[in-house]
Every structure is written in structure tokens, then in C-alpha cells.
């Protein structure tokens, strides 16, 4: 979709504020909304940053972290892009427009946004206040603009927390998100359009609850330390949005209207994932460890509605995890990735606890898988694929398809290792992961990690990555990645002589405890974004052993996943697709919003079915109490029991219909 579809003027003029006569209507006449699947992904002219590289900080730059008193990592700082991004804005809500007033001293012009249709202009002063007092609040950035059938919606950051620093620059987590509607034109549109706009506006409630969003005003958070290092100062002088890696730029679609209006100081790149760090002492040395998760947007979604890969080879729940260590003036980094098995398969919810796995168009699996790994090799070098799924049952069929499809493309730079996690480790013996380490340690030593000294000189370079998967790429995967991260960190600390040759992290209890918590929090963050609950098996990552409380927590979280997958995630998936531009809204006289087809699909409700079953059970019990004295009550109890069984069977037979399904989702069968 062209940027102009976002409903902005395309002009940025330093002019006087418009008078209060914004009554334009974006849509004339009776039109309806249609949805077009967006095959083309990011349209931002981002530079190609395929090669691994890291960050060589430059000296003397005052960062937000320094200015506001936030703690920063040891080391020097990178050159900042120009112009600098606005860090604070005063938001004025007038009857006909929103006005963003910079209060960080970086600019004198105000950004005025029409509440009728979302058009944007830079102005020199606030509009007349009139008789009513405008609402005023401080915001910390504009995430972007979403265009629906009538009007636009601005997403702004209303609250933030500093969660640490990346190469000396403050990193913030979004803790408050607000949607500003620019749809005053709804008053002049048809009732059908208003109804459609209301339906899609409901998805914005889910948008305001989006979690795991992180950003920096000063540094490109979408790239690993090694990739930043090789890009050079000229590249890092570009605006942050131009530096961004498209795969990890969560708000790339939402930024397009701001880019069209050349509002560079408002173009704030955001990633979804996690940012955790710890500060510890190992002997007499201070060690800082940071763990960053960057969630890929190419096949973003919820656990059951985004499985496998798409036809272009982009895998669901693909996350890049970077572990950064800083000590004694050295900076080291190691990147590993996770992602769903990269061929076409799905697992559609149907009210059963574990829906069946369906492999889609099996003949295409080798092509999709080859495309996926070819892309990984361009970005990371060599790849070791670690497959943790079971060899039996439904998982076994997926494993066989994976192993068979990857075999023709195996090479020196692409290895495949299968490790049946559940068979070897069971539910308590996770220490047996050492068997997997013995199989892959030669690969880890060969492809090393990234390491620079206090002068920014590269000493080591990471030339390959480990790609880990289980079914969800959450629980087993996080346990395995934490083991690999620990081994790499020990190697790095031994290299710079913080640890002795035979010393381990386990010999330093305080550091060991904090490091385990670091990875446990990392896994929980990724799991909550994909499944809605913290990771299972988190007690082993957190404490190094399975605990009774951990097993009970796993049971509660498993039940929570069942509920969310069946009755919540459909709407959440639609909201994600809308924000990512996977489905675009446009104007048409001929087509309407996709609706459920058929009488059953229009009126099916699990809540209604559940109420019928519970009501029938109650009447059956009441009838049974009087059955001894009255045969009629016995017959009534049998009738109510039959109704219970009948409704239950009907719901079970039509399980997919009674779940909360995405309205935009179509099975690939």
C-alpha cells in the first residue's frame, strides 16, 4: 500500500495554526471497507545490514542516560544520529486538533494533528484556546499512525521506565500506551461505516495493552553489538529509523505516515522483546551482563495462530537473543536465535487440550526451509539447527518432515542436530542437557563470539549462530539457550581472565543466582508475548533444579495457555495483524468487512453453550432429588442429562467454531 493511504497531507509547513473549522470528511457517500492481505513487507528504505557486526563506541557523547541520571554500562558511546529525537512532548488536546509541543529544547515548532482526519502540519504556536480548557499531558514519543476506514489513530507513549543501557545509551520500556483517535468525520458518515469503525476500533484496545516494547532515543536497538561495530560512523549518523533492521522494527508500518511528512524528530524505532541486565562481582572484577530479545515481525502472532513458516520462509516466534558481557574494559557479545520449524504447518485450536498438528503442502517444505536457512546464513554466517521435539506422536511427524527436508542442504556451514528433550531429560533431569553440549561444543568453539577491547578493536568475531526450536520455541528452547549462553559466557570470562581456566560461574553463588534469574526473566518475557503466560520449566532456569512449586506453576500456566489460546488470542491476533500492516484498510463500494459465514458461525458462543450445560446439570440434580417419590422427576432428570450430553457433544464436534478465532485468519489447507 502506498504511504498516501495513511491519510496524511504529505506537507510539512511552518505555518500559523489552522482555525477551528476542521470538519472535513475523509469518505464521501456510502462506501464499505475491505481488507487486502499485504504480501509485501516493510516498505521503509532501511539499509541492508545482513552481516554480523558489533558496536565500537565513540567518546564524549552525552546520552539521555547521563542527562537523567540513569545508570549506564561501562565503556564509551557511539556517535548519535542527527537530528536527535524528541524525548519529551507536551500533548495538548484541543476540540479540533492534537498539538505536540517539544519540551526538550530540540525544536521550536509544534506538530498539529487534525482530529477530523489525522492530517499533520508543523506550526509556530498553539491555536486559540477558546472557552474550554484543553487537556494537557506529557508523552515520550509517537510510535506511529494507524489508518482505518474513517480517520487515523495516533499511538503515543504516555509512560516509560529506564531498564538499563546498551553501549552507554539509555534503554526504555514502554509502560503506558495511548491511542489518540482522529475520526471526528464519523459524524458525517453512514451508520454502516460507523459500525465497521467501531468493530475495528475495538482492536485498538488490544493495541494499548501491547507488552514488551523497548526503545532508545540515541542508539539503534534493532542491531546486535557485532553488527553495529562494522557499520561505521557514517552509517550511524543516519536517522535511527533508517539504520533499523526491518525484521525487528516493530512499528515500521506505523511510521510510514510520519516518514511521508518528513517528521524525522518524531520517528522513534521500537522493538518488541525484552531487555534484562545484571551487575555482579566475580572475585575482584565487576561484570555486567545484558540479555536482549528482538522479536521478528515477519510472522508475528499468538501461539496457536502463528505456527511454522510462511511461503517466504519467515518463521513464527522468531527471536534473536543477544547476550552482552562487559568487564575490565572488554565488551563481548553472543547471538543465538529461536524460531518455529521452518515449513508450512499449523495447529488450529478446537477446544481440545492439544489440537492435532497439520503439515500443509508437504511438497513445498524443502523449498520453504531452504529459503529460511539461506536467509539465516546471509545474516549470521554458519547455522547449527538444534531440534528439541519428540520423536513420537504428532511432534514426531513434524520432526521427520524437518529432518527429511533439511537433509539435502546440509553442509559445512549448516548442521542439524536432533535432541529429544523429553526422552532424555524427562521432566526433572535437565542437567542431562550436557549430552547435547557434547554434541555441539566443537561448533561453538569454531564459530566463537564477538569480543572488542577498551579501544574498540575487534579481537574475536562470531561467524555462526545456533538456531533452537521445540514446538512453541518457549520452554525447552529457553532451557537450552540458557545452557548455551552460560557456556559462552564462561568462555568469554576465561578469555579475559576474570575466571580461571577451570573456573565456572557455578563457583560464584551470587553471580550464578543472578545469571539464572536473568535467563528466567528473558524466557518469561518471550513466552508472555507469544502464549500469554510465563515460560514453563522456568524453575530450572531460575534455580538450577525442578521444584514442587515450579511444577504447580507449570500446571497453572498450562491451563492459562489453554484458556487464552481458545478464547482470547483470536482478537489479539487480529490486532497484531492490523498494527503490522498484514491487512490494510481501503475504500470500496463493493466489499464489506469479512464476517463469519453460516448461521452457526454467526451465533456460536462458548459462553452460551457452557451456560446451557450448567443449567441442565442444575435442573438434573434438582430432579434427581425428587426422583425417589416421583417417576416424573426421574424422567425429567434423564431429559436434562440428555441435554447436557447433547450440547457437550455438539460443542465438541464443532470445537473450532466455538473458539475465539481471528477474523482475518484463513487455514492454509
Secondary structure, 3 states (H helix, E strand, C coil): CCHHHHCCCCCCCCECCCCCCCCCCCCCCCCEEEEEECCCCCCCCCCCCCCCCECCCECCCCCHHHHHCCCCCCCCECCCCCCCCCCCEEEEECCCEEEEEECCCCCCCEEEEECCCCCEEEECCCCCCCCCCCEEEEECCEEEEEECCCCEEEEEEEEEEEEEEECCEEEEEEEEEEEEEECHHHHHCCHHHHHHHHHHHHHHHHHHCCCCEEECCCCCCCCCHHHHHCCHHHHHCCCHHHHCCHHHCCCHHHHHHHHHCCCHHHCCCCEEEEEEEEEEEECCEEEEEEEEEEECCCCCCCCCCCCCECCCCCECCCEEEEEEEEECCEEEEEEEEECCCCCCEECCCCCCCCCCCEECCHHHHHHHHHHHHHHHHHHHCEEEEEECCCCCHHHHHHHHHHHHHHHCCCECCEEEEECCHHHHHCCCCHHHHHHHHHHHHHHHHHHCCEEECCCCCEEECCCEEEEEECCCCCHHHHHHHHHHHHHHHHHHHHHCCCCCCCCCHHHCHHHHHHHHHHHHHHHHHHHHHHHCCCCCCHHHHHHCCCCHHHHHHHHHHHHHHHHHHHHCHHHHHHHHHHHHCCEEEEEECCCCCCCCCCHHHHHCCHHHHHHHHHHHHHHHHHHHHCCCCCHHHHHHHHHHHHHHHHHHHHHHHCHHHHCCCCCCCCCCC
